[in-house]
Amino acid sequence: MAEADAHTMTSRVERRLSAIFSTDVQGYSRLMGDDEEATIRTLTAYREVFSSLIQQHHGRVVHSPGDNLLAEFGSAVDAVRCGVAVQKELAERNSALPESRKMLFRIGLNVGDVIVEAERIYGDGVHIAARIEGLADGGGVCISGTVYDQVEGKLDLGYQDLGEQTVKNIIKPIRVYRVLMDPEMGGQTEAASAPAATVSQQPPTLPDKPPIAVLPEDLITDLSKISSLFIIPRNSVFLYKGSTVKPEEVSTELGVRYILEGSVRKAGNRVRITAQLIDATTGYHLWAERYDGQLDDIFSLQDEVLQQIVSALAVKLTAGEQARVGSAPTQNLEAYDAFVRGREEYRRLVREANMQARRLFEQAIGLDPDYAFLGRTYLKEVVNQWNVDPCTIEKVFTYRPKAVELEESQPTAHETLAYALLAKQQYDEAISEARTALSYDPNFADAYVSLGEILSFAGQPAEAVPLIEQAMRLNPRYTPDYLWALGHAQRLLENNEAAISLLKRVVTRNPDHLVAHLMLAASYAASYSEAGQHAAAHIEAKEILRINPHYSLAIAQGRMPYKDAEVIEHQLENLRKAGLE
């Protein structure tokens, strides 16, 4: 009887060949330990992304316990397409979160035989997918050799052969490939929706000036001041930090010819700087050097590195550039340390981090009064509407650094002052300060955006567009604020289709970007004659009230620094049509 029952059970087992999709969250335990409720909220929202995209790609979710998710596809091509689409969408959403709260999923894909029981699947095919998932980077996709064999040449993707991998509980080694998702303008997900009239979807072309991706951050700051160089800024090259990448990949993604790599090592009071300059188009090392010295002499060492780089590139410096490049920001290393830590906090898009940055900048200024960023934290409060006290903007002027008063080469200080002057509707002065910032640092992408925004508010949006596009070229992995600035300019030029496309990308990356929702509401309302625009305008009005339940037309009017009163009336009328009161 037992043998007959066993035979009956065996005959009922269903087997099929499937593409198996396995994923989990990198560092999930840490996220839960830091903030359990926020992690669960994010995980719930991201699961909805998975479910929607898996369904769109003809797959089905099998099981989703904890931070894991298992899905099944009938096609390896569909599974890979889905994995790439998921990672791109989640990258967009993660860009709006502070670094410590980003949720990165690892995805592993395999094609194999599975045992089917009701809605569940089992077998080595599933186990292998789970093991491959563990080999993927956070935000990445890895596939087995069986998947690779089915998708090679069928998708516009690249693949990096990781060789044969021995994994737990699987007898034979598995060949694994890393999926190389298309490098795109403006980050991992932006180019697909970029309007061709405003942002090129092609890899950036090499400019006439020697274009360089500089990986060590402090060297970015100094080299950026050289007018005859074209420097890609920090947030575009930061994604390569700590990773091994081929020079030609960086060249293609960022549109650069040269890559400067390096490191700083400290032991006691000794410091070692290593640096190498690579021609990314050929892989040839133009120059490499190592420098040893005392920690308190680090700025002199850095100056020596800079001079070697400039010599290797055969760039002729002007007299002013010679004086600025390599000049020590301070002789007080404790002040410098506080400034660097404050700068990292400032770059996070949350109010608490801005306050922490302010405390660190105050500490730096207490040790050396020439630092420029303290006033910037007050400006950030106003721009993000975390503090609407009219006195807040005055603190930008109160804390404006001595560098501005002395007209020293502090481009960030001049850019900060430019925004503060815009808030006071001193347009000519604001434009002048923004141009001064660029004169000190011709590679300062944010300053191009600042100048563009000021010109838009001053009634010159046509002049703003090429400046913002130049910023996007300088900084291929630009923030949502670049898109906002360009969308705003296009709206003022009455290019509603381009404006809406750009502004939708802003709120995709940052759902709480209040002014982007405002401009979307106005743009939709301005084109009511088109199908669906009426409803879309009212949806945006609801989003505005979700972010700020007390928002009104009166508040909007008080926060529109347009030079032309007719523009303000036109904007208010459109917001009224959208449903704001």
KOLBA-838740 format. One record per residue (C-alpha): residue in three letters; x, y, z. Coordinates in pm, 1 decimal. Each point is the difference from the previous one (the first is absolute). Layout:
REM KOLBA-838740
PT  rest         x         y         z
PT   ALA         X         Y         Z
...
REM end
This chain:
REM KOLBA-838740
PT  rest         x         y         z
PT   MET       0.0       0.0       0.0
PT   ALA     281.4     238.0      92.7
PT   GLU     173.4     -62.8    -332.4
PT   ALA    -326.3      62.9    -186.1
PT   ASP     -56.6     329.7     189.5
PT   ALA     353.7     110.8     -74.6
PT   HIS     -44.8     -80.4    -367.5
PT   THR    -327.5     197.1      -5.3
PT   MET     165.5     303.8     163.9
PT   THR     290.8     -11.4    -242.8
PT   SER    -231.2     -14.0    -296.3
PT   ARG    -175.5     316.4     119.3
PT   VAL     314.8     212.6      16.0
PT   GLU      -4.6     267.5    -269.4
PT   ARG     327.7     119.1    -146.1
PT   ARG      70.8     278.1    -244.9
PT   LEU     284.1     212.4    -129.0
PT   SER     -22.6     357.0     131.4
PT   ALA     196.0     321.1      32.0
PT   ILE      28.0      59.6     374.2
PT   PHE      32.3     348.4     146.4
PT   SER     131.0      28.6     358.5
PT   THR      63.0     320.4     192.8
PT   ASP      68.5     135.6     347.4
PT   VAL     109.1     325.0     165.2
PT   GLN     366.8      69.6      58.8
PT   GLY      55.1     101.1     364.7
PT   TYR    -361.7     -66.1      98.5
PT   SER      83.5     -71.1     365.9
PT   ARG     180.3     333.5      33.7
PT   LEU    -291.7     187.5    -154.8
PT   MET    -244.8    -167.8     237.8
PT   GLY     225.0      71.1     295.9
PT   ASP      32.0     367.7     -91.5
PT   ASP    -370.0      68.6     -64.1
PT   GLU    -238.4    -293.0     -13.3
PT   GLU    -313.0     194.6     -96.9
PT   ALA     165.4     197.4    -280.8
PT   THR     158.9    -319.8    -136.8
PT   ILE    -333.7    -180.6      -9.0
PT   ARG    -165.5     296.3    -175.8
PT   THR     271.8      10.5    -265.0
PT   LEU      -2.0    -378.1     -42.5
PT   THR    -378.0       0.2     -47.7
PT   ALA      20.3     271.5    -265.1
PT   TYR     286.1    -174.4    -180.6
PT   ARG    -182.6    -333.1       1.8
PT   GLU    -277.8     169.0    -194.6
PT   VAL     260.6      99.2    -260.5
PT   PHE     116.1    -360.8     -23.3
PT   SER    -354.0    -136.2     -30.8
PT   SER     -98.3     249.8    -268.3
PT   LEU     312.2     -46.2    -213.1
PT   ILE       0.7    -379.3      36.3
PT   GLN    -357.5      -6.6    -125.1
PT   GLN      82.9     237.2    -286.6
PT   HIS     281.3    -235.4    -106.6
PT   HIS    -225.6    -306.6       0.0
PT   GLY     125.1    -146.4     326.3
PT   ARG    -164.2     -88.1     330.2
PT   VAL      97.8      52.1     361.9
PT   VAL      32.3    -340.1     168.0
PT   HIS      87.4      96.3     355.6
PT   SER     114.7     313.8     186.0
PT   PRO      99.5     -67.6     362.6
PT   GLY     181.4     277.4     188.0
PT   ASP     233.1     185.3    -233.3
PT   ASN      14.7    -292.1    -247.0
PT   LEU    -200.7     -41.3    -316.4
PT   LEU     -18.2    -297.7    -236.2
PT   ALA    -155.8      29.2    -346.4
PT   GLU     -33.8    -224.0    -305.7
PT   PHE      11.5      83.2    -369.8
PT   GLY     -57.1    -206.2    -310.3
PT   SER     277.0     185.8    -183.1
PT   ALA     357.7      85.3     102.0
PT   VAL     -19.3     314.2    -213.8
PT   ASP    -306.8     120.5     190.4
PT   ALA     167.8     -77.2     332.4
PT   VAL     314.0     200.4     -83.1
PT   ARG    -202.5     290.1    -139.0
PT   CYS    -203.9       2.3     319.3
PT   GLY     309.6      -9.7     222.7
PT   VAL     153.1     299.6    -178.5
PT   ALA    -330.1     193.1       3.6
PT   VAL     -40.1     -61.1     373.7
PT   GLN     350.4     120.0      82.8
PT   LYS     -39.9     312.8    -210.2
PT   GLU    -333.2      89.1     160.8
PT   LEU     132.3     -61.9     350.8
PT   ALA     310.0     208.6     -75.4
PT   GLU    -233.0     290.7     -80.7
PT   ARG    -183.9     -44.0     326.5
PT   ASN     316.6     -45.7     203.4
PT   SER     139.3     328.3    -134.1
PT   ALA    -260.6     183.9     211.7
PT   LEU     108.8    -176.2     321.3
PT   PRO     293.7      83.0     227.5
PT   GLU     299.2    -228.3     -42.5
PT   SER     -68.2    -192.5     321.2
PT   ARG    -359.0     -82.8    -103.7
PT   LYS      56.0    -111.9    -359.9
PT   MET    -133.2    -353.0     -54.8
PT   LEU     213.2    -195.7    -247.5
PT   PHE    -122.9    -333.4    -133.7
PT   ARG     220.8    -277.9    -137.3
PT   ILE    -151.9    -199.7    -284.4
PT   GLY     106.5    -347.3    -113.3
PT   LEU    -141.4    -175.4    -308.2
PT   ASN      24.4    -361.5    -110.1
PT   VAL    -165.3    -229.2    -253.7
PT   GLY     -56.3    -349.9     128.7
PT   ASP    -233.5    -287.6      72.3
PT   VAL    -245.2      66.4     284.1
PT   ILE    -245.0    -212.6     194.0
PT   VAL    -346.0     153.5      14.6
PT   GLU    -230.5     -52.6     296.0
PT   ALA    -319.4     206.8      -7.4
PT   GLU     131.5     355.9     -45.9
PT   ARG     347.7     -67.6     143.1
PT   ILE     317.9    -112.0    -181.4
PT   TYR     298.2    -194.3     135.8
PT   GLY     319.8    -166.5    -114.4
PT   ASP     361.6      75.5     -89.3
PT   GLY    -110.6     252.6    -261.2
PT   VAL    -141.4     213.8     282.6
PT   HIS     299.1     -57.3     228.9
PT   ILE     244.8     108.0    -269.7
PT   ALA    -193.7     323.7     -62.5
PT   ALA      17.0      75.2     372.6
PT   ARG     375.4     -66.7      10.9
PT   ILE      58.9     224.1    -304.3
PT   GLU    -202.8     272.3     170.0
PT   GLY     258.0      -4.1     280.1
PT   LEU     276.3      72.4    -254.1
PT   ALA    -174.0     311.8    -133.7
PT   ASP      79.5     351.1     117.4
PT   GLY    -269.6     208.9     162.4
PT   GLY    -191.1     155.6    -291.1
PT   GLY     139.9    -259.2    -240.4
PT   VAL    -103.0    -311.0    -192.7
PT   CYS     197.7    -322.5     -40.6
PT   ILE     -98.7    -288.2    -226.9
PT   SER     103.9    -361.0     -44.3
PT   GLY     169.0    -136.1    -309.1
PT   THR    -328.6    -164.7    -103.0
PT   VAL    -170.1     340.8      -1.1
PT   TYR     291.7     158.4    -185.2
PT   ASP     -20.1    -263.7    -273.4
PT   GLN    -364.0      95.1     -62.8
PT   VAL      28.9     379.1      11.3
PT   GLU     338.4      65.8    -161.8
PT   GLY     -44.7     229.3    -300.0
PT   LYS    -372.5      46.0      64.9
PT   LEU      12.6     296.6     239.1
PT   ASP     178.3     333.0     -15.0
PT   LEU     206.1     -82.7     307.9
PT   GLY     355.8     -90.4      87.6
PT   TYR     119.5    -294.1     207.9
PT   GLN     307.8     -46.9     216.6
PT   ASP     115.7    -360.7      32.8
PT   LEU      66.8     -68.6     369.8
PT   GLY     124.2    -349.7     -75.1
PT   GLU    -104.7    -324.0     165.1
PT   GLN    -120.4      43.2     355.7
PT   THR     -20.3    -268.5     268.7
PT   VAL    -311.1      60.2     208.8
PT   LYS    -148.3    -158.8     308.6
PT   ASN    -188.2    -332.5     -39.3
PT   ILE      54.2     -11.0    -377.8
PT   ILE     246.5    -270.6    -104.8
PT   LYS     120.9     139.4    -333.7
PT   PRO     140.0     352.1     -46.2
PT   ILE    -236.3     245.7    -171.1
PT   ARG     108.0     246.8    -265.7
PT   VAL    -128.5     344.5      96.3
PT   TYR     -27.5     327.1    -193.5
PT   ARG     -62.9     350.8     127.0
PT   VAL    -252.2     194.9    -210.5
PT   LEU     139.6     337.5    -108.1
PT   MET    -300.4     229.6     -32.5
PT   ASP      21.7     273.9    -262.5
PT   PRO     187.0     305.7     126.6
PT   GLU    -239.9     292.9     -32.6
PT   MET       6.0     378.4      16.7
PT   GLY     -96.1     135.5     339.9
PT   GLY      28.1    -313.8     204.1
PT   GLN    -114.6    -357.6     -24.6
PT   THR    -355.1      61.5    -114.2
PT   GLU     -39.1     338.5    -155.5
PT   ALA      75.7     -27.0    -368.4
PT   ALA    -292.0    -225.8     -87.0
PT   SER    -247.5     279.6      63.1
PT   ALA     213.8     298.2     -95.1
PT   PRO    -155.4     213.0    -276.2
PT   ALA     231.1       4.8    -299.5
PT   ALA     -41.8     374.9     -39.1
PT   THR     149.1      74.9     342.4
PT   VAL     234.0    -275.5     115.5
PT   SER     203.0    -222.1    -232.0
PT   GLN     -41.9    -372.6      48.8
PT   GLN     336.0     -73.8    -165.0
PT   PRO     318.3     -46.1     204.3
PT   PRO     157.8     343.3      49.5
PT   THR     250.3     103.9    -263.5
PT   LEU     350.2     108.6      93.0
PT   PRO      31.7     379.7      33.7
PT   ASP     287.0     203.6    -138.0
PT   LYS     154.1      43.9     344.5
PT   PRO     174.7    -304.3     153.7
PT   PRO    -290.5    -174.9     179.3
PT   ILE      91.2    -175.2     326.3
PT   ALA    -184.5    -221.6     247.4
PT   VAL     179.4      57.3     330.4
PT   LEU     -63.4    -262.9     264.3
PT   PRO     176.0     156.8     304.4
PT   GLU    -242.5     272.8     114.6
PT   ASP     236.6     270.1     124.6
PT   LEU     181.0      -6.8    -334.6
PT   ILE    -336.5      56.3    -173.2
PT   THR     -35.8     326.1     190.2
PT   ASP     340.1     131.8    -103.8
PT   LEU      14.5    -124.9    -359.0
PT   SER    -351.1     131.5     -61.8
PT   LYS     137.0     354.4      30.8
PT   ILE     211.9     -39.7    -314.4
PT   SER    -189.7     158.1    -289.7
PT   SER     176.7    -207.2    -264.4
PT   LEU    -113.2    -329.0     154.4
PT   PHE    -345.5    -156.4      -9.6
PT   ILE     -56.0    -170.5     338.0
PT   ILE    -285.3    -240.7      73.1
PT   PRO    -128.8      82.9     351.3
PT   ARG      -3.8    -209.6     313.7
PT   ASN    -348.6    -150.7       0.3
PT   SER      49.5    -145.1    -348.1
PT   VAL     327.9    -173.9      81.8
PT   PHE     -97.1     -97.2     356.4
PT   LEU    -188.6    -306.5    -127.3
PT   TYR     334.4    -148.2    -106.9
PT   LYS     151.5      34.1     346.5
PT   GLY     125.4    -331.2     134.9
PT   SER     -84.3    -190.2    -316.7
PT   THR     211.3    -144.1    -278.0
PT   VAL     -99.9     145.3    -335.6
PT   LYS     159.5      -1.7    -341.2
PT   PRO     130.3     341.4    -113.2
PT   GLU    -183.8     -29.7    -332.5
PT   GLU    -330.8     -50.2     186.6
PT   VAL      50.5     321.6     197.1
PT   SER     100.4     178.2    -320.5
PT   THR    -322.5    -106.7    -171.9
PT   GLU    -231.3      64.4     294.9
PT   LEU     132.1     343.2      95.1
PT   GLY     142.8     119.8    -330.6
PT   VAL     355.4      42.3     129.0
PT   ARG     341.8     -72.2    -145.8
PT   TYR     209.1      -3.0     315.6
PT   ILE     -53.2    -167.6     337.4
PT   LEU     189.3      99.5     311.2
PT   GLU       6.8    -276.4     260.5
PT   GLY     161.6      15.9     339.0
PT   SER     -13.8     -61.8     371.3
PT   VAL     110.9     148.6     328.6
PT   ARG     133.0    -226.2     276.9
PT   LYS      72.5     118.1     354.0
PT   ALA     210.3    -168.7     268.3
PT   GLY      58.4     204.3     312.3
PT   ASN     122.2     338.8    -117.5
PT   ARG     122.7    -138.5    -333.2
PT   VAL    -202.0      24.0    -319.8
PT   ARG      45.2    -158.4    -343.4
PT   ILE    -170.2     128.5    -315.7
PT   THR      -4.7    -217.0    -312.1
PT   ALA    -130.9     121.7    -332.9
PT   GLN      -7.2    -111.6    -360.2
PT   LEU    -128.0     171.0    -312.0
PT   ILE    -146.9    -227.0    -269.6
PT   ASP    -101.0      70.1    -358.5
PT   ALA    -337.3    -177.8      15.3
PT   THR     -27.8     -28.3    -378.0
PT   THR     315.6    -210.7     -22.5
PT   GLY      53.6    -128.0     354.6
PT   TYR     352.1     148.4      -9.3
PT   HIS     142.4     128.3     330.2
PT   LEU     126.6     352.7     -65.8
PT   TRP     146.0      45.8     345.0
PT   ALA       7.8    -167.9     341.4
PT   GLU     166.1     106.7     321.1
PT   ARG      11.0     -55.8     376.9
PT   TYR      54.7     273.8     257.7
PT   ASP      90.0     -43.2     368.7
PT   GLY      -0.1     269.3     264.0
PT   GLN    -127.8     129.5     331.8
PT   LEU    -375.4      34.1      56.0
PT   ASP      30.9     369.3      79.1
PT   ASP     164.6      45.5    -340.5
PT   ILE    -278.8    -172.5    -195.8
PT   PHE    -102.1     311.2    -192.8
PT   SER     352.3      48.9    -131.5
PT   LEU       0.2    -361.2    -114.5
PT   GLN    -334.0      54.1    -171.6
PT   ASP     136.8     308.0    -175.0
PT   GLU     292.0    -207.3    -129.3
PT   VAL    -242.8    -261.2    -139.1
PT   LEU    -200.5     270.4    -176.5
PT   GLN     303.6     150.5    -165.0
PT   GLN     103.6    -343.2    -128.2
PT   ILE    -346.5     -57.4    -150.7
PT   VAL      -4.7     337.9    -170.0
PT   SER     346.5     -67.0    -139.0
PT   ALA    -108.2    -343.5    -128.2
PT   LEU    -293.0     161.1    -180.9
PT   ALA     216.7     285.9    -130.5
PT   VAL    -255.9     256.3     115.1
PT   LYS     114.1     361.2      20.1
PT   LEU    -128.4     174.7     312.3
PT   THR     -84.6     368.5      22.2
PT   ALA     164.7     198.5     275.9
PT   GLY    -322.8       0.0     204.2
PT   GLU     -41.8    -372.6     -35.3
PT   GLN     358.4     -58.8     108.5
PT   ALA     -75.0     189.5     320.7
PT   ARG    -326.8    -181.9      70.4
PT   VAL      78.4    -358.5     -92.0
PT   GLY     145.7    -198.4     286.5
PT   SER     -34.0     282.8     252.2
PT   ALA     -76.6    -150.9     341.0
PT   PRO    -361.1      58.0     111.1
PT   THR     127.3      40.8     356.3
PT   GLN     302.3     -78.2     209.2
PT   ASN    -226.7    -135.1     274.7
PT   LEU     -58.9    -370.7     -64.6
PT   GLU    -266.2     -19.2     270.6
PT   ALA    -198.1     271.9    -179.6
PT   TYR      45.9    -180.7    -328.7
PT   ASP    -124.9    -327.4     150.3
PT   ALA    -313.7     168.5     136.7
PT   PHE     -61.2     165.9    -336.9
PT   VAL      31.6    -328.2    -195.4
PT   ARG    -236.6    -182.5     237.2
PT   GLY    -245.4     289.0     -14.8
PT   ARG      12.2       1.8    -378.8
PT   GLU    -101.5    -368.2      -6.8
PT   GLU    -297.7      67.3     228.5
PT   TYR    -102.1     304.8    -203.3
PT   ARG     -24.6    -208.5    -317.3
PT   ARG    -269.4    -220.7     153.5
PT   LEU    -348.0     125.2     -87.4
PT   VAL    -151.4     -11.1     348.7
PT   ARG     -57.1     271.4     257.1
PT   GLU     177.3    -179.9     286.7
PT   ALA     317.0     -41.8    -206.1
PT   ASN      -7.9     369.6     -90.0
PT   MET      -6.9      87.1     371.9
PT   GLN     291.7    -233.7      68.3
PT   ALA     190.1     160.9    -288.3
PT   ARG     -64.1     341.8     153.2
PT   ARG     148.7    -110.3     332.0
PT   LEU     311.3    -133.6    -171.9
PT   PHE      41.7     314.4    -211.4
PT   GLU     -32.9     212.4     313.1
PT   GLN     275.6    -210.0     154.3
PT   ALA     217.6      50.5    -310.3
PT   ILE     -60.2     376.1       0.1
PT   GLY      86.0      17.4     368.3
PT   LEU     340.8    -137.4     -91.5
PT   ASP      39.0     182.3    -333.5
PT   PRO    -246.6     277.4    -100.1
PT   ASP      55.0     -31.2    -377.6
PT   TYR    -229.3    -295.9     -68.1
PT   ALA    -295.2      67.3    -229.5
PT   PHE    -270.7    -256.0      67.3
PT   LEU    -177.4     119.6     316.4
PT   GLY    -222.2     249.8    -179.8
PT   ARG     -83.0    -273.8    -249.0
PT   THR    -180.4    -202.3     268.7
PT   TYR    -237.5     291.6      63.7
PT   LEU     -58.9      39.0    -371.7
PT   LYS     -79.5    -371.1     -22.5
PT   GLU    -267.8      43.9     266.9
PT   VAL    -168.7     267.5    -208.8
PT   VAL      26.5    -186.2    -333.7
PT   ASN    -147.3    -318.5     149.2
PT   GLN    -255.5     198.3     204.6
PT   TRP     113.7    -162.1     324.8
PT   ASN       0.6     348.0     153.7
PT   VAL    -206.8     283.5    -146.9
PT   ASP     104.2     262.3     254.7
PT   PRO      90.8     313.5    -203.8
PT   CYS     301.3      50.0     227.8
PT   THR     153.6    -326.4    -119.3
PT   ILE     112.9     139.8    -334.6
PT   GLU     164.6     292.1     181.5
PT   LYS     224.3    -250.2     176.8
PT   VAL     149.5     -89.4    -336.5
PT   PHE     132.2     354.9      -9.8
PT   THR      88.4       1.6     370.1
PT   TYR     212.6    -309.1     -42.5
PT   ARG     134.6      75.3    -344.0
PT   PRO     366.7     -88.5      16.7
PT   LYS     287.2     240.2       4.4
PT   ALA      98.9    -161.2    -329.7
PT   VAL    -280.6     183.2    -179.9
PT   GLU      81.6     334.1     157.2
PT   LEU     363.1     -37.7    -101.3
PT   GLU     -95.4    -135.1    -344.3
PT   GLU     211.9    -305.5      57.5
PT   SER     -42.1    -316.7    -207.3
PT   GLN    -289.3    -158.5     186.9
PT   PRO    -250.6     -83.5    -276.8
PT   THR    -251.0    -168.8     232.3
PT   ALA     -18.3     316.0     211.0
PT   HIS     -81.1     211.6    -305.0
PT   GLU    -261.7    -250.4    -120.0
PT   THR    -163.9       0.1     345.1
PT   LEU      -9.5     377.3       3.0
PT   ALA    -151.6      -0.2    -350.6
PT   TYR    -300.0    -201.8     120.0
PT   ALA     -42.3     219.6     305.5
PT   LEU      -3.9     308.6    -222.1
PT   LEU    -262.7    -164.8    -221.3
PT   ALA    -219.8     -50.3     306.3
PT   LYS      29.4     375.8      61.1
PT   GLN     -84.2      55.3    -370.8
PT   GLN     332.5     171.9     -68.3
PT   TYR      28.9    -157.7    -342.3
PT   ASP     300.9     179.5    -147.9
PT   GLU     204.6     -57.7     315.4
PT   ALA    -104.8    -366.5      12.5
PT   ILE     101.9     -55.9    -362.2
PT   SER     332.2     170.3      63.3
PT   GLU      77.0    -221.7     301.2
PT   ALA     -86.7    -317.5    -192.5
PT   ARG     227.2     105.5    -285.3
PT   THR     275.4      74.7     252.9
PT   ALA     -33.3    -353.4     136.5
PT   LEU      52.9    -136.3    -351.7
PT   SER     295.7     227.8     -61.3
PT   TYR     172.1    -159.0     299.8
PT   ASP    -107.4    -353.6     -92.8
PT   PRO     -95.4     -45.9    -368.1
PT   ASN     -87.1    -366.7      70.6
PT   PHE    -244.9      76.6     284.2
PT   ALA    -310.9    -175.5    -134.2
PT   ASP    -228.3     114.5     283.0
PT   ALA      90.4     361.9     -70.7
PT   TYR    -111.9     -37.0    -363.9
PT   VAL    -337.1    -122.2     130.2
PT   SER     -14.8     285.1     251.5
PT   LEU      69.0     257.2    -269.1
PT   GLY    -261.8    -164.2    -221.4
PT   GLU    -263.9       8.1     273.8
PT   ILE      71.9     364.2      79.6
PT   LEU     -25.7      92.5    -368.1
PT   SER    -334.4    -182.0     -22.9
PT   PHE    -142.1     195.3     292.3
PT   ALA     148.3     318.6    -144.0
PT   GLY    -195.5     -52.3    -324.2
PT   GLN     273.4    -156.0    -214.1
PT   PRO     -89.8    -374.8     -19.5
PT   ALA     135.1     -36.6    -355.3
PT   GLU     347.4      87.7     133.5
PT   ALA     -48.3    -242.7     289.4
PT   VAL     -52.6    -313.6    -211.5
PT   PRO     354.5     -34.2    -147.6
PT   LEU     156.0      71.3     339.3
PT   ILE    -197.0    -279.9     167.5
PT   GLU      77.3    -235.8    -286.3
PT   GLN     368.9      85.5      44.5
PT   ALA     -34.5     -91.9     368.8
PT   MET    -151.3    -334.8     -98.1
PT   ARG     295.2     -63.5    -228.7
PT   LEU     246.5      90.2     273.2
PT   ASN    -186.9    -214.5     251.5
PT   PRO    -152.8    -300.6    -183.8
PT   ARG    -146.0    -138.5     324.0
PT   TYR    -181.5     319.7      87.7
PT   THR    -249.4      42.2     284.6
PT   PRO    -377.5      51.6     -46.7
PT   ASP      52.0     374.4      47.6
PT   TYR     171.7      20.4    -338.7
PT   LEU    -312.2    -147.5    -159.4
PT   TRP    -216.4     243.2     195.0
PT   ALA     201.7     297.3    -122.8
PT   LEU     -22.3    -115.1    -362.0
PT   GLY    -369.9     -85.6      28.5
PT   HIS     -68.3     340.6     155.0
PT   ALA     177.5     177.8    -284.4
PT   GLN    -192.0    -203.0    -259.4
PT   ARG    -327.8      83.2     176.1
PT   LEU      80.1     372.2     -13.5
PT   LEU      76.7     -42.2    -370.1
PT   GLU    -346.1    -165.2     -30.7
PT   ASN     154.1    -327.4    -115.5
PT   ASN    -251.6    -190.3     208.0
PT   GLU      68.3    -348.4    -133.5
PT   ALA     371.4      22.5      76.3
PT   ALA     -70.0     163.6     337.6
PT   ILE    -243.3    -271.9     108.2
PT   SER     236.7    -277.4    -106.7
PT   LEU     288.0     149.3     199.2
PT   LEU    -206.5      82.8     309.3
PT   LYS    -152.4    -348.4      11.8
PT   ARG     351.4    -135.7      24.1
PT   VAL      63.6     230.2     296.5
PT   VAL    -294.9    -130.4     202.5
PT   THR      82.0    -359.0     -96.2
PT   ARG     337.1      42.4     164.9
PT   ASN    -122.6     223.6     282.0
PT   PRO    -377.1     -34.2      64.5
PT   ASP       8.6     284.4     255.4
PT   HIS     154.4     260.4    -232.5
PT   LEU    -263.4     266.8      66.0
PT   VAL      98.6     253.3    -265.2
PT   ALA      12.2    -272.4    -267.5
PT   HIS    -359.7     -94.0      84.1
PT   LEU     -91.2     370.6     -14.7
PT   MET     152.5      40.7    -343.1
PT   LEU    -161.4    -323.6    -121.1
PT   ALA    -340.8     121.7     116.6
PT   ALA      53.7     329.3    -183.9
PT   SER     125.1    -177.6    -313.5
PT   TYR    -296.3    -238.7     -12.4
PT   ALA    -243.5     283.4      64.7
PT   ALA     156.6     204.4    -279.5
PT   SER     -90.4    -276.5    -246.8
PT   TYR    -352.2     -91.4     115.4
PT   SER    -109.9     -51.9    -359.2
PT   GLU     202.8    -321.9     -15.5
PT   ALA    -168.3    -319.8     114.8
PT   GLY      72.1     -89.8     361.7
PT   GLN     179.0     323.2      88.3
PT   HIS    -287.3     129.9     213.6
PT   ALA       5.1    -306.0     224.2
PT   ALA     381.2      -1.2       9.4
PT   ALA       6.3     363.4     118.4
PT   HIS    -237.0     -80.9     286.1
PT   ILE     207.4    -303.5      97.9
PT   GLU     305.7     222.5      28.7
PT   ALA    -195.0     246.3     214.3
PT   LYS     -83.1    -286.2     236.5
PT   GLU     366.5     -95.5      11.2
PT   ILE      88.4     356.4     101.8
PT   LEU    -247.9     -17.6     287.4
PT   ARG     129.2    -342.5      98.3
PT   ILE     346.5     146.8      43.0
PT   ASN    -124.6     319.2     166.0
PT   PRO    -369.9     -10.7     109.3
PT   HIS       6.6     375.9      63.8
PT   TYR     127.0      99.7    -343.3
PT   SER    -204.3     268.1    -176.7
PT   LEU      12.2     242.2    -289.1
PT   ALA      99.1     275.1     244.1
PT   ILE     298.9    -203.9     116.4
PT   ALA      92.0     -80.2    -360.1
PT   GLN     -11.6     367.9     -94.3
PT   GLY     234.3      89.6     286.8
PT   ARG     255.3    -255.1    -116.2
PT   MET      19.5      85.4    -370.2
PT   PRO     304.2     221.7     -56.9
PT   TYR     -89.4      84.9    -362.0
PT   LYS     107.6     337.8    -129.6
PT   ASP    -304.3      27.9    -226.9
PT   ALA    -327.5      41.8     193.3
PT   GLU    -191.5    -129.6    -302.3
PT   VAL     179.6    -334.5      27.8
PT   ILE    -108.5     -26.0     364.3
PT   GLU    -362.0      67.3     -92.9
PT   HIS      14.3    -254.8    -279.0
PT   GLN     144.5    -264.5     233.2
PT   LEU    -258.0      73.4     270.6
PT   GLU    -284.1     -23.3    -250.2
PT   ASN     118.5    -342.3    -112.6
PT   LEU      33.0    -118.6     360.0
PT   ARG    -353.6     126.7      65.8
PT   LYS    -123.5    -201.3    -299.4
PT   ALA     177.4    -302.9     144.6
PT   GLY    -202.9      29.7     318.8
PT   LEU     216.7     193.5     244.8
PT   GLU    -178.1     267.8     201.2
REM end
